[in-house]
Amino acid sequence: MKNEHLKQKLDRLQIIRLPRWTDLPDLELYMDQVVSYINQYLNALNLDEITASMINNYVKKEIVATPIKKRYTKSQIAQVLIIALLKTSFSIEEIKQLMTAETPNRNEKQLYDYFILTFLAAIHQLDEDYSPYDQGKNPAGTLVTETQQTLLKLACQSVVYKIAIGITLKKEPVEEKTPVKNK
């Protein structure tokens, strides 16, 4: 990338670390501890922080399991972290669908680690996928800066992926079978 300022910003993402299942706290945490724990990762990603009332809302909407004696387990902390990362692009209802889609034999440890590894892989893919277009491939010619090209490419990709997820999660209407009339 010729635009070093943009490259430096994107390169900062390359060093982000998110906790794997074995890195999550083994001790049960109180609400304020969960908020603090999750927000340290959100701050590193420059994302909006979560609050206790947000987590309470996730529990009420049954996206996060109800804490026992006001303590959150490793499983619930993992759920909150996933929600906090997804809420930047998805509604709470969409997140609920994503987290409960086709999970009859769900292994929460493997699912969580797969999510984290996939999230980190998407970050690491930025250098390859979002470098500016070659001038010969730039459909807008030279009137669009490299920074604009990269930002627009990221925005368009985000929208397309969100559409694809929405279509995949959309429940097909159940067709009513009309009885065949005897002649």
ZAVEXRO-666074 format. One line per field, with one value per residue (C-alpha): x, y, z; residue in three letters. Coordinates in Angstrom, 1 decimal. Layout:
X = [X / ...]
Y = [Y / ...]
Z = [Z / ...]
aa = [ALA / ...]
***
This chain:
X = [0.0 / 1.3 / -0.8 / 1.4 / -1.0 / -3.8 / -1.4 / -0.3 / -3.9 / -4.7 / -1.4 / -2.3 / -5.1 / -2.6 / -1.3 / -4.7 / -5.1 / -8.4 / -8.8 / -9.2 / -11.5 / -8.5 / -7.6 / -11.0 / -11.2 / -11.8 / -13.2 / -16.8 / -16.9 / -19.4 / -21.0 / -18.5 / -15.6 / -17.2 / -17.7 / -14.1 / -12.8 / -14.7 / -14.1 / -10.3 / -10.6 / -13.2 / -10.9 / -8.0 / -10.3 / -11.5 / -15.1 / -17.8 / -17.7 / -20.4 / -22.3 / -23.9 / -27.3 / -26.4 / -25.4 / -28.7 / -30.5 / -28.8 / -29.8 / -33.4 / -33.5 / -32.0 / -28.9 / -26.7 / -27.6 / -28.8 / -26.0 / -26.1 / -25.8 / -24.9 / -21.7 / -20.9 / -19.1 / -16.6 / -19.4 / -21.4 / -18.2 / -17.6 / -21.2 / -20.9 / -17.6 / -19.1 / -22.1 / -19.9 / -18.0 / -21.0 / -23.2 / -21.1 / -22.8 / -25.8 / -29.0 / -29.5 / -32.1 / -29.7 / -27.0 / -29.5 / -30.2 / -26.5 / -25.7 / -28.5 / -28.5 / -28.4 / -26.9 / -28.4 / -25.1 / -23.4 / -19.9 / -19.6 / -15.8 / -15.2 / -17.8 / -16.2 / -12.6 / -13.8 / -15.4 / -12.3 / -9.9 / -12.2 / -12.4 / -8.6 / -8.1 / -10.4 / -8.2 / -5.0 / -6.5 / -6.8 / -3.3 / -4.0 / -7.6 / -7.8 / -4.7 / -5.7 / -6.7 / -4.0 / -4.5 / -5.4 / -8.2 / -9.5 / -13.0 / -13.1 / -9.7 / -7.3 / -10.1 / -10.4 / -7.6 / -6.1 / -7.6 / -11.0 / -10.6 / -9.7 / -12.5 / -15.1 / -13.9 / -14.2 / -17.6 / -19.0 / -17.6 / -19.2 / -22.6 / -22.4 / -21.4 / -24.2 / -26.7 / -25.4 / -25.8 / -29.3 / -30.4 / -28.9 / -30.6 / -33.9 / -36.5 / -38.3 / -42.1 / -43.8 / -45.8 / -49.3 / -50.3 / -53.7 / -55.6 / -55.9 / -59.5 / -60.9 / -62.5]
Y = [0.0 / 3.4 / 5.1 / 4.3 / 5.8 / 3.4 / 0.5 / 1.2 / 1.3 / -2.0 / -3.5 / -2.8 / -5.3 / -8.0 / -8.1 / -8.4 / -11.4 / -12.8 / -15.5 / -19.1 / -21.3 / -22.4 / -18.7 / -17.7 / -17.3 / -20.6 / -18.7 / -17.5 / -13.7 / -11.1 / -8.7 / -5.9 / -8.3 / -9.7 / -6.1 / -5.2 / -8.5 / -8.2 / -4.4 / -4.9 / -6.9 / -4.5 / -1.5 / -3.2 / -3.5 / 0.1 / -1.2 / 0.3 / -1.1 / -3.2 / -2.4 / -4.4 / -3.4 / -4.8 / -8.1 / -8.2 / -7.6 / -10.6 / -12.7 / -11.5 / -12.3 / -15.7 / -15.3 / -15.7 / -18.2 / -16.9 / -16.5 / -18.6 / -16.5 / -13.5 / -15.3 / -15.9 / -19.0 / -19.5 / -20.4 / -17.3 / -15.1 / -16.7 / -16.0 / -12.3 / -11.9 / -13.3 / -11.1 / -8.0 / -8.7 / -9.5 / -6.6 / -4.2 / -5.6 / -7.5 / -7.0 / -8.9 / -11.0 / -11.9 / -12.7 / -15.0 / -16.8 / -17.1 / -18.5 / -21.0 / -22.1 / -25.8 / -26.7 / -29.9 / -31.5 / -28.2 / -28.3 / -24.8 / -25.1 / -26.0 / -23.5 / -20.7 / -21.6 / -21.9 / -18.4 / -16.8 / -18.5 / -17.5 / -13.9 / -13.7 / -15.3 / -12.6 / -9.9 / -11.5 / -11.8 / -8.0 / -7.5 / -9.8 / -9.1 / -5.3 / -3.9 / -1.3 / -2.2 / -2.1 / 1.0 / -1.2 / -2.9 / 0.2 / 0.7 / 4.4 / 5.3 / 7.5 / 9.8 / 7.5 / 7.5 / 4.3 / 4.9 / 5.4 / 2.3 / 0.2 / 1.6 / 1.2 / -2.4 / -3.2 / -1.6 / -3.4 / -6.7 / -6.2 / -5.5 / -8.5 / -10.9 / -9.5 / -10.1 / -13.7 / -14.4 / -13.0 / -15.1 / -18.2 / -17.7 / -16.7 / -19.3 / -20.5 / -20.2 / -23.4 / -24.2 / -25.3 / -28.3 / -27.9 / -31.2 / -32.6 / -32.7 / -35.8 / -35.5]
Z = [0.0 / -0.8 / 1.9 / 4.9 / 7.4 / 6.3 / 6.2 / 9.8 / 11.0 / 9.3 / 10.5 / 14.1 / 13.7 / 12.9 / 16.5 / 18.1 / 20.4 / 21.5 / 24.1 / 23.1 / 25.3 / 27.5 / 28.0 / 29.4 / 33.2 / 35.0 / 38.0 / 37.8 / 37.5 / 38.7 / 36.3 / 36.7 / 36.2 / 33.0 / 31.7 / 32.4 / 31.0 / 27.7 / 27.3 / 27.3 / 24.1 / 22.6 / 23.4 / 21.6 / 18.5 / 18.8 / 19.3 / 21.6 / 25.1 / 26.6 / 29.8 / 32.5 / 31.2 / 27.8 / 29.3 / 31.3 / 28.1 / 26.5 / 29.4 / 29.2 / 25.5 / 26.3 / 24.2 / 27.3 / 29.9 / 33.2 / 35.8 / 38.9 / 42.1 / 40.0 / 38.7 / 35.1 / 33.9 / 31.1 / 28.8 / 29.5 / 29.1 / 25.7 / 24.7 / 25.8 / 23.9 / 20.7 / 21.0 / 21.6 / 18.5 / 16.3 / 17.5 / 15.4 / 12.3 / 13.4 / 15.4 / 18.6 / 16.9 / 14.1 / 16.6 / 18.4 / 15.1 / 14.4 / 17.8 / 17.8 / 14.1 / 13.6 / 16.9 / 18.2 / 19.2 / 19.9 / 21.5 / 22.9 / 23.4 / 19.8 / 18.5 / 20.5 / 19.4 / 15.8 / 16.0 / 17.5 / 15.0 / 12.1 / 13.4 / 13.7 / 10.3 / 8.8 / 10.4 / 9.1 / 5.6 / 5.4 / 4.0 / 1.1 / 0.3 / 0.9 / -0.7 / -3.2 / -6.8 / -9.4 / -11.5 / -14.5 / -12.5 / -10.7 / -12.2 / -11.2 / -12.7 / -10.8 / -9.3 / -6.3 / -3.7 / -2.4 / 1.0 / -0.5 / -2.6 / 0.5 / 2.6 / -0.1 / -0.7 / 3.0 / 3.2 / 0.2 / 1.3 / 4.8 / 3.2 / 0.9 / 3.7 / 5.9 / 3.0 / 2.5 / 6.2 / 6.3 / 3.3 / 4.9 / 8.2 / 6.7 / 7.4 / 4.3 / 4.5 / 5.0 / 1.9 / 2.7 / 0.6 / -0.9 / -1.0 / -4.5 / -5.5 / -7.0 / -10.4]
aa = [MET / LYS / ASN / GLU / HIS / LEU / LYS / GLN / LYS / LEU / ASP / ARG / LEU / GLN / ILE / ILE / ARG / LEU / PRO / ARG / TRP / THR / ASP / LEU / PRO / ASP / LEU / GLU / LEU / TYR / MET / ASP / GLN / VAL / VAL / SER / TYR / ILE / ASN / GLN / TYR / LEU / ASN / ALA / LEU / ASN / LEU / ASP / GLU / ILE / THR / ALA / SER / MET / ILE / ASN / ASN / TYR / VAL / LYS / LYS / GLU / ILE / VAL / ALA / THR / PRO / ILE / LYS / LYS / ARG / TYR / THR / LYS / SER / GLN / ILE / ALA / GLN / VAL / LEU / ILE / ILE / ALA / LEU / LEU / LYS / THR / SER / PHE / SER / ILE / GLU / GLU / ILE / LYS / GLN / LEU / MET / THR / ALA / GLU / THR / PRO / ASN / ARG / ASN / GLU / LYS / GLN / LEU / TYR / ASP / TYR / PHE / ILE / LEU / THR / PHE / LEU / ALA / ALA / ILE / HIS / GLN / LEU / ASP / GLU / ASP / TYR / SER / PRO / TYR / ASP / GLN / GLY / LYS / ASN / PRO / ALA / GLY / THR / LEU / VAL / THR / GLU / THR / GLN / GLN / THR / LEU / LEU / LYS / LEU / ALA / CYS / GLN / SER / VAL / VAL / TYR / LYS / ILE / ALA / ILE / GLY / ILE / THR / LEU / LYS / LYS / GLU / PRO / VAL / GLU / GLU / LYS / THR / PRO / VAL / LYS / ASN / LYS]
***
